[in-house]
Amino acid sequence: MPKVSIIVPIYNVERFLNKCVCSLINQTYKDIEIILINDGSPDNCPSMCDEYQRQHPNIIKVIHKSSRRG
């Protein structure tokens, strides 16, 4: 089975992030990578993403970008 990359944009979604990531991790299709892209979120999303990556280093990758929002 081919690997599937799931890209999740993250910005100010702290309330929903845990449910989203848990849902992705618990998929029946296991040959996946989850890429969380934090676009400078001002809430706790950056640290939450880092913790998910720490807990699931073989599945989750995190990219932190600076926000371009004004």
Biopython code that builds the backbone (N, CA, C, O; Angstrom):
import numpy as np
from Bio.PDB.StructureBuilder import StructureBuilder

atoms = [
    (1, "MET", "N", (0.848, -1.189, 0.000)),
    (1, "MET", "CA", (0.000, 0.000, 0.000)),
    (1, "MET", "C", (0.889, 1.246, 0.000)),
    (1, "MET", "O", (1.892, 1.290, 0.712)),
    (2, "PRO", "N", (0.535, 2.236, -0.777)),
    (2, "PRO", "CA", (1.336, 3.459, -0.815)),
    (2, "PRO", "C", (1.119, 4.309, 0.432)),
    (2, "PRO", "O", (0.071, 4.247, 1.075)),
    (3, "LYS", "N", (2.122, 5.091, 0.752)),
    (3, "LYS", "CA", (2.017, 6.019, 1.874)),
    (3, "LYS", "C", (1.164, 7.214, 1.470)),
    (3, "LYS", "O", (1.258, 7.702, 0.344)),
    (4, "VAL", "N", (0.345, 7.673, 2.381)),
    (4, "VAL", "CA", (-0.517, 8.831, 2.155)),
    (4, "VAL", "C", (-0.097, 9.931, 3.112)),
    (4, "VAL", "O", (0.055, 9.691, 4.310)),
    (5, "SER", "N", (0.091, 11.135, 2.591)),
    (5, "SER", "CA", (0.407, 12.291, 3.428)),
    (5, "SER", "C", (-0.864, 13.092, 3.657)),
    (5, "SER", "O", (-1.583, 13.428, 2.716)),
    (6, "ILE", "N", (-1.127, 13.389, 4.911)),
    (6, "ILE", "CA", (-2.284, 14.202, 5.279)),
    (6, "ILE", "C", (-1.746, 15.516, 5.807)),
    (6, "ILE", "O", (-1.051, 15.548, 6.822)),
    (7, "ILE", "N", (-2.066, 16.595, 5.123)),
    (7, "ILE", "CA", (-1.574, 17.916, 5.493)),
    (7, "ILE", "C", (-2.691, 18.674, 6.198)),
    (7, "ILE", "O", (-3.789, 18.833, 5.665)),
    (8, "VAL", "N", (-2.387, 19.141, 7.415)),
    (8, "VAL", "CA", (-3.389, 19.837, 8.220)),
    (8, "VAL", "C", (-2.886, 21.254, 8.510)),
    (8, "VAL", "O", (-1.908, 21.418, 9.240)),
    (9, "PRO", "N", (-3.540, 22.283, 7.951)),
    (9, "PRO", "CA", (-3.159, 23.660, 8.288)),
    (9, "PRO", "C", (-3.654, 24.001, 9.693)),
    (9, "PRO", "O", (-4.782, 23.675, 10.063)),
    (10, "ILE", "N", (-2.797, 24.660, 10.463)),
    (10, "ILE", "CA", (-3.118, 24.974, 11.853)),
    (10, "ILE", "C", (-3.035, 26.484, 12.058)),
    (10, "ILE", "O", (-1.973, 27.080, 11.879)),
    (11, "TYR", "N", (-4.138, 27.094, 12.427)),
    (11, "TYR", "CA", (-4.135, 28.489, 12.845)),
    (11, "TYR", "C", (-5.347, 28.736, 13.724)),
    (11, "TYR", "O", (-6.487, 28.715, 13.260)),
    (12, "ASN", "N", (-5.082, 28.969, 15.000)),
    (12, "ASN", "CA", (-6.143, 29.342, 15.945)),
    (12, "ASN", "C", (-7.259, 28.302, 16.028)),
    (12, "ASN", "O", (-8.438, 28.654, 16.024)),
    (13, "VAL", "N", (-6.894, 27.032, 16.101)),
    (13, "VAL", "CA", (-7.876, 25.941, 16.162)),
    (13, "VAL", "C", (-7.669, 25.060, 17.394)),
    (13, "VAL", "O", (-7.937, 23.859, 17.361)),
    (14, "GLU", "N", (-7.198, 25.660, 18.464)),
    (14, "GLU", "CA", (-6.890, 24.913, 19.681)),
    (14, "GLU", "C", (-8.064, 24.041, 20.143)),
    (14, "GLU", "O", (-7.857, 22.909, 20.579)),
    (15, "ARG", "N", (-9.269, 24.550, 20.051)),
    (15, "ARG", "CA", (-10.452, 23.794, 20.513)),
    (15, "ARG", "C", (-10.675, 22.513, 19.728)),
    (15, "ARG", "O", (-11.232, 21.554, 20.263)),
    (16, "PHE", "N", (-10.255, 22.476, 18.479)),
    (16, "PHE", "CA", (-10.561, 21.350, 17.598)),
    (16, "PHE", "C", (-9.365, 20.454, 17.299)),
    (16, "PHE", "O", (-9.531, 19.367, 16.745)),
    (17, "LEU", "N", (-8.177, 20.891, 17.655)),
    (17, "LEU", "CA", (-6.964, 20.205, 17.226)),
    (17, "LEU", "C", (-6.856, 18.787, 17.769)),
    (17, "LEU", "O", (-6.504, 17.871, 17.027)),
    (18, "ASN", "N", (-7.150, 18.593, 19.039)),
    (18, "ASN", "CA", (-7.031, 17.263, 19.620)),
    (18, "ASN", "C", (-7.960, 16.265, 18.933)),
    (18, "ASN", "O", (-7.544, 15.152, 18.610)),
    (19, "LYS", "N", (-9.193, 16.651, 18.712)),
    (19, "LYS", "CA", (-10.155, 15.766, 18.042)),
    (19, "LYS", "C", (-9.691, 15.432, 16.630)),
    (19, "LYS", "O", (-9.810, 14.289, 16.189)),
    (20, "CYS", "N", (-9.170, 16.411, 15.930)),
    (20, "CYS", "CA", (-8.692, 16.213, 14.569)),
    (20, "CYS", "C", (-7.525, 15.235, 14.527)),
    (20, "CYS", "O", (-7.541, 14.271, 13.761)),
    (21, "VAL", "N", (-6.504, 15.488, 15.360)),
    (21, "VAL", "CA", (-5.311, 14.639, 15.350)),
    (21, "VAL", "C", (-5.649, 13.224, 15.812)),
    (21, "VAL", "O", (-5.169, 12.255, 15.223)),
    (22, "CYS", "N", (-6.457, 13.091, 16.846)),
    (22, "CYS", "CA", (-6.852, 11.751, 17.313)),
    (22, "CYS", "C", (-7.592, 10.992, 16.223)),
    (22, "CYS", "O", (-7.373, 9.795, 16.041)),
    (23, "SER", "N", (-8.450, 11.668, 15.511)),
    (23, "SER", "CA", (-9.182, 11.031, 14.425)),
    (23, "SER", "C", (-8.230, 10.531, 13.334)),
    (23, "SER", "O", (-8.403, 9.429, 12.812)),
    (24, "LEU", "N", (-7.239, 11.333, 12.996)),
    (24, "LEU", "CA", (-6.285, 10.935, 11.967)),
    (24, "LEU", "C", (-5.416, 9.767, 12.423)),
    (24, "LEU", "O", (-5.168, 8.838, 11.653)),
    (25, "ILE", "N", (-4.963, 9.810, 13.650)),
    (25, "ILE", "CA", (-4.112, 8.740, 14.178)),
    (25, "ILE", "C", (-4.869, 7.416, 14.241)),
    (25, "ILE", "O", (-4.278, 6.353, 14.053)),
    (26, "ASN", "N", (-6.151, 7.476, 14.501)),
    (26, "ASN", "CA", (-6.950, 6.260, 14.676)),
    (26, "ASN", "C", (-7.581, 5.737, 13.392)),
    (26, "ASN", "O", (-8.452, 4.869, 13.444)),
    (27, "GLN", "N", (-7.162, 6.242, 12.261)),
    (27, "GLN", "CA", (-7.670, 5.736, 10.985)),
    (27, "GLN", "C", (-7.300, 4.266, 10.811)),
    (27, "GLN", "O", (-6.286, 3.816, 11.346)),
    (28, "THR", "N", (-8.099, 3.529, 10.083)),
    (28, "THR", "CA", (-7.790, 2.123, 9.837)),
    (28, "THR", "C", (-6.636, 1.966, 8.856)),
    (28, "THR", "O", (-5.900, 0.982, 8.921)),
    (29, "TYR", "N", (-6.471, 2.914, 7.956)),
    (29, "TYR", "CA", (-5.351, 2.888, 7.027)),
    (29, "TYR", "C", (-4.131, 3.402, 7.776)),
    (29, "TYR", "O", (-4.111, 4.554, 8.210)),
    (30, "LYS", "N", (-3.121, 2.568, 7.931)),
    (30, "LYS", "CA", (-2.003, 2.892, 8.815)),
    (30, "LYS", "C", (-0.756, 3.415, 8.119)),
    (30, "LYS", "O", (0.134, 3.934, 8.792)),
    (31, "ASP", "N", (-0.656, 3.301, 6.815)),
    (31, "ASP", "CA", (0.563, 3.740, 6.133)),
    (31, "ASP", "C", (0.451, 5.221, 5.770)),
    (31, "ASP", "O", (0.421, 5.593, 4.597)),
    (32, "ILE", "N", (0.391, 6.055, 6.815)),
    (32, "ILE", "CA", (0.188, 7.488, 6.617)),
    (32, "ILE", "C", (1.275, 8.292, 7.319)),
    (32, "ILE", "O", (1.961, 7.801, 8.215)),
    (33, "GLU", "N", (1.408, 9.529, 6.888)),
    (33, "GLU", "CA", (2.141, 10.531, 7.650)),
    (33, "GLU", "C", (1.218, 11.731, 7.791)),
    (33, "GLU", "O", (0.484, 12.078, 6.866)),
    (34, "ILE", "N", (1.263, 12.346, 8.940)),
    (34, "ILE", "CA", (0.432, 13.515, 9.223)),
    (34, "ILE", "C", (1.369, 14.709, 9.342)),
    (34, "ILE", "O", (2.273, 14.719, 10.178)),
    (35, "ILE", "N", (1.147, 15.707, 8.508)),
    (35, "ILE", "CA", (1.986, 16.901, 8.519)),
    (35, "ILE", "C", (1.141, 18.061, 9.043)),
    (35, "ILE", "O", (0.194, 18.504, 8.394)),
    (36, "LEU", "N", (1.505, 18.539, 10.225)),
    (36, "LEU", "CA", (0.801, 19.658, 10.838)),
    (36, "LEU", "C", (1.579, 20.928, 10.509)),
    (36, "LEU", "O", (2.751, 21.051, 10.864)),
    (37, "ILE", "N", (0.931, 21.870, 9.832)),
    (37, "ILE", "CA", (1.591, 23.115, 9.448)),
    (37, "ILE", "C", (1.011, 24.254, 10.274)),
    (37, "ILE", "O", (-0.106, 24.714, 10.036)),
    (38, "ASN", "N", (1.795, 24.697, 11.246)),
    (38, "ASN", "CA", (1.397, 25.794, 12.111)),
    (38, "ASN", "C", (1.787, 27.105, 11.437)),
    (38, "ASN", "O", (2.968, 27.360, 11.202)),
    (39, "ASP", "N", (0.808, 27.924, 11.131)),
    (39, "ASP", "CA", (1.045, 29.196, 10.442)),
    (39, "ASP", "C", (1.077, 30.361, 11.434)),
    (39, "ASP", "O", (0.400, 31.369, 11.235)),
    (40, "GLY", "N", (1.864, 30.218, 12.497)),
    (40, "GLY", "CA", (2.005, 31.300, 13.468)),
    (40, "GLY", "C", (0.800, 31.467, 14.370)),
    (40, "GLY", "O", (0.468, 32.589, 14.753)),
    (41, "SER", "N", (0.145, 30.387, 14.713)),
    (41, "SER", "CA", (-1.047, 30.452, 15.548)),
    (41, "SER", "C", (-0.734, 31.084, 16.901)),
    (41, "SER", "O", (0.261, 30.723, 17.530)),
    (42, "PRO", "N", (-1.578, 32.039, 17.368)),
    (42, "PRO", "CA", (-1.305, 32.742, 18.620)),
    (42, "PRO", "C", (-1.746, 31.986, 19.878)),
    (42, "PRO", "O", (-1.461, 32.431, 20.989)),
    (43, "ASP", "N", (-2.431, 30.859, 19.721)),
    (43, "ASP", "CA", (-2.916, 30.104, 20.872)),
    (43, "ASP", "C", (-1.907, 29.010, 21.240)),
    (43, "ASP", "O", (-0.718, 29.151, 20.955)),
    (44, "ASN", "N", (-2.358, 27.943, 21.858)),
    (44, "ASN", "CA", (-1.470, 26.854, 22.286)),
    (44, "ASN", "C", (-1.207, 25.817, 21.200)),
    (44, "ASN", "O", (-0.578, 24.794, 21.470)),
    (45, "CYS", "N", (-1.664, 26.055, 20.005)),
    (45, "CYS", "CA", (-1.483, 25.083, 18.918)),
    (45, "CYS", "C", (-0.020, 24.714, 18.661)),
    (45, "CYS", "O", (0.269, 23.533, 18.467)),
    (46, "PRO", "N", (0.913, 25.666, 18.651)),
    (46, "PRO", "CA", (2.307, 25.280, 18.387)),
    (46, "PRO", "C", (2.840, 24.247, 19.382)),
    (46, "PRO", "O", (3.464, 23.266, 18.978)),
    (47, "SER", "N", (2.602, 24.459, 20.662)),
    (47, "SER", "CA", (3.093, 23.498, 21.662)),
    (47, "SER", "C", (2.318, 22.186, 21.589)),
    (47, "SER", "O", (2.885, 21.120, 21.828)),
    (48, "MET", "N", (1.038, 22.251, 21.265)),
    (48, "MET", "CA", (0.249, 21.029, 21.105)),
    (48, "MET", "C", (0.802, 20.193, 19.948)),
    (48, "MET", "O", (0.939, 18.975, 20.066)),
    (49, "CYS", "N", (1.115, 20.845, 18.842)),
    (49, "CYS", "CA", (1.673, 20.146, 17.687)),
    (49, "CYS", "C", (2.998, 19.481, 18.046)),
    (49, "CYS", "O", (3.240, 18.331, 17.680)),
    (50, "ASP", "N", (3.856, 20.209, 18.764)),
    (50, "ASP", "CA", (5.136, 19.642, 19.178)),
    (50, "ASP", "C", (4.936, 18.405, 20.055)),
    (50, "ASP", "O", (5.674, 17.428, 19.935)),
    (51, "GLU", "N", (3.952, 18.452, 20.923)),
    (51, "GLU", "CA", (3.674, 17.300, 21.798)),
    (51, "GLU", "C", (3.160, 16.108, 20.988)),
    (51, "GLU", "O", (3.552, 14.972, 21.254)),
    (52, "TYR", "N", (2.300, 16.345, 20.019)),
    (52, "TYR", "CA", (1.833, 15.244, 19.155)),
    (52, "TYR", "C", (3.010, 14.609, 18.428)),
    (52, "TYR", "O", (3.089, 13.386, 18.310)),
    (53, "GLN", "N", (3.920, 15.442, 17.944)),
    (53, "GLN", "CA", (5.088, 14.918, 17.244)),
    (53, "GLN", "C", (5.980, 14.112, 18.200)),
    (53, "GLN", "O", (6.525, 13.078, 17.813)),
    (54, "ARG", "N", (6.125, 14.572, 19.418)),
    (54, "ARG", "CA", (6.921, 13.856, 20.407)),
    (54, "ARG", "C", (6.309, 12.490, 20.714)),
    (54, "ARG", "O", (7.027, 11.502, 20.867)),
    (55, "GLN", "N", (4.983, 12.441, 20.804)),
    (55, "GLN", "CA", (4.288, 11.192, 21.121)),
    (55, "GLN", "C", (4.240, 10.229, 19.944)),
    (55, "GLN", "O", (4.198, 9.015, 20.141)),
    (56, "HIS", "N", (4.246, 10.757, 18.716)),
    (56, "HIS", "CA", (4.110, 9.926, 17.507)),
    (56, "HIS", "C", (5.154, 10.332, 16.461)),
    (56, "HIS", "O", (4.793, 10.798, 15.379)),
    (57, "PRO", "N", (6.437, 10.161, 16.772)),
    (57, "PRO", "CA", (7.481, 10.658, 15.867)),
    (57, "PRO", "C", (7.533, 9.961, 14.512)),
    (57, "PRO", "O", (8.057, 10.529, 13.555)),
    (58, "ASN", "N", (7.008, 8.757, 14.409)),
    (58, "ASN", "CA", (7.030, 8.041, 13.133)),
    (58, "ASN", "C", (5.859, 8.392, 12.234)),
    (58, "ASN", "O", (5.846, 8.034, 11.057)),
    (59, "ILE", "N", (4.876, 9.091, 12.786)),
    (59, "ILE", "CA", (3.660, 9.410, 12.025)),
    (59, "ILE", "C", (3.516, 10.914, 11.796)),
    (59, "ILE", "O", (3.147, 11.351, 10.706)),
    (60, "ILE", "N", (3.812, 11.705, 12.838)),
    (60, "ILE", "CA", (3.508, 13.139, 12.791)),
    (60, "ILE", "C", (4.770, 13.964, 12.588)),
    (60, "ILE", "O", (5.784, 13.765, 13.256)),
    (61, "LYS", "N", (4.674, 14.901, 11.640)),
    (61, "LYS", "CA", (5.723, 15.881, 11.403)),
    (61, "LYS", "C", (5.093, 17.268, 11.563)),
    (61, "LYS", "O", (3.940, 17.488, 11.189)),
    (62, "VAL", "N", (5.870, 18.195, 12.123)),
    (62, "VAL", "CA", (5.356, 19.540, 12.369)),
    (62, "VAL", "C", (6.235, 20.559, 11.641)),
    (62, "VAL", "O", (7.463, 20.479, 11.669)),
    (63, "ILE", "N", (5.588, 21.497, 11.005)),
    (63, "ILE", "CA", (6.277, 22.614, 10.369)),
    (63, "ILE", "C", (5.724, 23.890, 10.988)),
    (63, "ILE", "O", (4.520, 24.142, 10.955)),
    (64, "HIS", "N", (6.625, 24.690, 11.555)),
    (64, "HIS", "CA", (6.231, 25.981, 12.130)),
    (64, "HIS", "C", (6.632, 27.077, 11.156)),
    (64, "HIS", "O", (7.791, 27.178, 10.755)),
    (65, "LYS", "N", (5.659, 27.893, 10.784)),
    (65, "LYS", "CA", (5.920, 29.040, 9.896)),
    (65, "LYS", "C", (5.519, 30.312, 10.631)),
    (65, "LYS", "O", (4.670, 30.279, 11.521)),
    (66, "SER", "N", (6.121, 31.413, 10.265)),
    (66, "SER", "CA", (5.727, 32.711, 10.808)),
    (66, "SER", "C", (4.429, 33.151, 10.161)),
    (66, "SER", "O", (4.217, 32.945, 8.966)),
    (67, "SER", "N", (3.579, 33.747, 10.942)),
    (67, "SER", "CA", (2.316, 34.233, 10.401)),
    (67, "SER", "C", (2.541, 35.464, 9.543)),
    (67, "SER", "O", (3.347, 36.330, 9.884)),
    (68, "ARG", "N", (1.838, 35.539, 8.443)),
    (68, "ARG", "CA", (1.882, 36.736, 7.574)),
    (68, "ARG", "C", (0.643, 37.573, 7.759)),
    (68, "ARG", "O", (0.401, 38.528, 7.021)),
    (69, "ARG", "N", (-0.137, 37.204, 8.749)),
    (69, "ARG", "CA", (-1.385, 37.933, 8.980)),
    (69, "ARG", "C", (-1.079, 39.288, 9.610)),
    (69, "ARG", "O", (-0.155, 39.427, 10.411)),
    (70, "GLY", "N", (-1.865, 40.266, 9.234)),
    (70, "GLY", "CA", (-1.619, 41.614, 9.706)),
    (70, "GLY", "C", (-2.372, 41.898, 10.915)),
    (70, "GLY", "O", (-2.282, 43.001, 11.455)),
]
sb = StructureBuilder()
sb.init_structure("model")
sb.init_model(0)
sb.init_chain("A")
sb.init_seg("    ")
for serial, (resi, resn, name, xyz) in enumerate(atoms, 1):
    if name == "N":
        sb.init_residue(resn, " ", resi, " ")
    sb.init_atom(name, np.array(xyz, "f"), 0.0, 1.0, " ", f" {name:<3s}", serial, name[0])
structure = sb.get_structure()
